[in-house]
Amino acid sequence: MAAAQLTASSISAWSLASFEGLRPSNLKFGSPACVCLVNHRSFRGLAVKAATTVAPKYTSIKPLGDRVLVKIKTVEEKTGGGILLPTTAQTKPQGGEVVAVGEGKTIGKTKVGISVETGAEVVYSKYAGTEVEFNGAKHLILKDDDIVGILETEDVKDLKPLNDRVLIKVAEAELKTAGGLLLTEASKEKPSIGTVIAVGPGTLDEEGNRKPLSISQGSTVLYSKYAGNDFKGKDGTEYIALRASDVIAILS
């Protein structure tokens, strides 16, 4: 999509035919020096989906196949110091408790069960699954493969990765340039190097057997910059959980 630069003396009108259906018919944005008009026909099909509400007459949800039902962990409304957080500052939870599991899937001639059991506390991929409102609480129905790992404590450093996931402790960003200049927070590049602190059991081959990962604990690795899920430990240390295929190289 082309980018448009607006100056203090400019007024732009856009009519992007590829997106229609957004209401009201005209949306106005900008400051006293700049006004942008967007025709409603420019947003056809754009929709924001809320959680599906399950009527009270239904008393249970049984996931099918390799799907899992997770009760989403409640969003933190206060900081550790007791300060109330506005809605915009509340972090979307990426974890919860497994309350039901499917029967698994068949690979080749082998029946493969779900990798987690009911009652397990798990962390899952950020945008995975279908959200449902059930018994007054938010739940998520997602595939077993979308579960990143099991977290039995409140610190992400103890995460046990599942399947082909690895947990990496992210290296600290460089404080200086090669020429010795100090970098500001805004100019520090997000590092894509870290140390592997835990690895999953591996992927399933065509016969349903586990194939161990070629990456070992303790390795220093280079990984894809925009892959995986970012987490912050209790002490502020940054971690990332990603698939082994997103690890580009081992450094030594």
N, C-alpha and C positions, 0 to 999 in steps of 0.2 A: 504494500500500500504506500502510495507516495506521501511524503511528509510536506506539510505546508507551514511556512514560517510567517507569523503575524507580527506586524510592527505596530507602534502606537498610533499610526495614522491610517491603518488599513482596516477595512471591513470585508470579511470573506463570507461567502455563502456557498455551502456544500450541498450537493444532492447526489449521494452515493447510491446508485440503483441496486446495488447488491444486497442491501439490508433494509427490509421494510417491516413494519408492524409495531415499531416502538411508539408509545403514546406518552404525552400528548402530541398533537400533530406538528408542533414546532417547539424546539428546545432552544433556549437562549443561554449562552455562556459568555463569560468574559468580564473585563473591567470597564470603567468608564471610557477608556481609550480604545477598547477592542471589543467588537461584538461578532459572534459567529452564529449563523442560523443553520439549523440542520433540519431538512425536510423529513417528515415521519416516514415517507416511502423509502428512505435510504437505509432503514433497519428492518426490513421484512424478515421474519423468522428468528430474530434475536429474542431469546427467552431466558429468564432466570428461574431455575427449578427449585422449589422448596421440597422438604421431606414429604414423602407420601405418608398420610395418616391412616393407620390401620384401625378400623372401627372396633369399639369395645366388645362387640359380639364375638370377635375372634380372640381366642385365649392363648394361642401358641403360633409360632412361626417355625417351620421346618425347612431349612435350606436344602437344596437339591444338588446332586453331583458333588463337585469339589468346592462348593461354596460354604461360607462360614457366617454366622450371625454374631456380631459384636455389639455389646452395649457401650456406647461412646462415653468416654471419660468426661466429666463435667468441666466446662471452661472455667479457668481461674478468673475470679472477679476482683481479686485483690493481689497486690504485690506481696513479697515476703515480709515487707515492713508494715503491711496492713492498709496500704493506700488503695482506694477504689480505682479500678481501671475503667475508662470509657469503653464502650462497645468496640470502637475502632482499634483499640489497643489490645484487646483480648486475643490471645493466640488460639487459632483453631486447633482443637485437640487432634492428635494423630495416634491415640491409643485407646484401649478399652478392654473389657472383659469378654471372653468368648462364652456365649450362652447357649449356642447350638451349632452343630456341625452336620454337614451332609455325609453321604455314604462313601464319598471318594470318587475316583475315576479309574478307568481301565486303560492301560498303556500296553499295546500288544496283547498278550494273553495274561498279563499280570494285573491284579486288582491292587490299586494304590490307595491307601487310606489318607485321611486328613492329617497334616503334620502337627496340629495342635489339638488339645483336648478342652472340653468345657471347663470353665473356671480359670483358664490361663489368661494372664495379663499380656496383651500383645501390642506391638506397634505396627502400623500399616502404612502403605504408600499414601501420600498426601491427597491425591484426587481419585482414589480408587472407590469402587463400589456404589451401591444405591442406598441412600439414606431413607429410613422409615421412622415414623413416630409410633411407638408401641408401648402400651401400658404407661403412658405419661412420660416416657423417656425416649431419647433419640438412639437409634440403632443403625448399624451399617451391615448390609449384606454384600460380601465381597468374596472374590476367589481366594482360595488357599494360597496361591502364588503371589497375591498382593500383600500378604502378611510379611513384613520385613523381619521380625524376630520376636522373641519372648523376653519380656522385661519383668523380672521378679522383684526388683527393688525400685526405688524412685530415682535412681541415677542411671542415665543412658550408657555410661561406661560399662555397665553390667549386662548390656543387651546381648542376647544369644541369637545371632543371625540364623535364618532358616533358608533352606534351599541353596540358591547360588549367590546369596548376599554376603557381603563382607562389611565389617565395621571398621572405620578408619578414624584415627585421631588426627585431625587436621593440623598441619604445620603452621606455626605462627607467621603472620605476614611480615615481610621485610620492613624494617624501620628506616632504612637508608637506601639510597640508590647506589649503583656501582661506583659513582663518583664521590660518595660520602655525604650527599645532601639528605637532610631529614625529610621524611615523607609525612604529610598530614593524613589524618584518618580517611579523608575523602579520596586521597590519591593512592592509598595502599591497595594494591591489586589483590583480589581474593585468591588465596593460594589453592593450587590443585595438586598439592603434594602432601602426603601424610604417612603415618605408620599404621599398619594393619594390627588391630588388637584382638579381633575375633573373626572367625570364618564359619560359614554355614557348612552343612554336611555334603553339599554338592547338588548337581542337577540329576534328573532322571533320564536314563538312556531309553532307546526304543523298546526295551524289554522291561522297563520299570525298575531297573537297578540304579542305585546311586553311583554317580561318577564323581569322585573327590575333586575338589578344586585344586588348581595348580599354584594357587597363591597361599603362602603360609603366614602364620602369625609372626609378627615382628618385622616383616618386610617393609621397606620404605618404597612407596609406589607413587606413580604419576597417574592421575585419573581424569576423566572427562570433566571439564569445568562445570557444566550445567546438569550433571547427572545426579541421581540419588536424592536422599532426604537429609536435610541438615538438622542437627540437634545441638543443644548446648547442655553440658553437664552442670552439676550443682556448683562446681567451683569455677564455672565460666568457660571451661575448656570446650572447644568446638569439635564436633564429631560429624561424620557423614556415613550413612549406610547406603550402599549401592550394589548393583549386580557386578559379579566378577568380570563380566564382559565389558564393563565400563572402565576397568583398570587398563591403562594404555601400556605401562611399562613398569619394570621393577628397577629401582635405583640402587647402586652400590658404590 
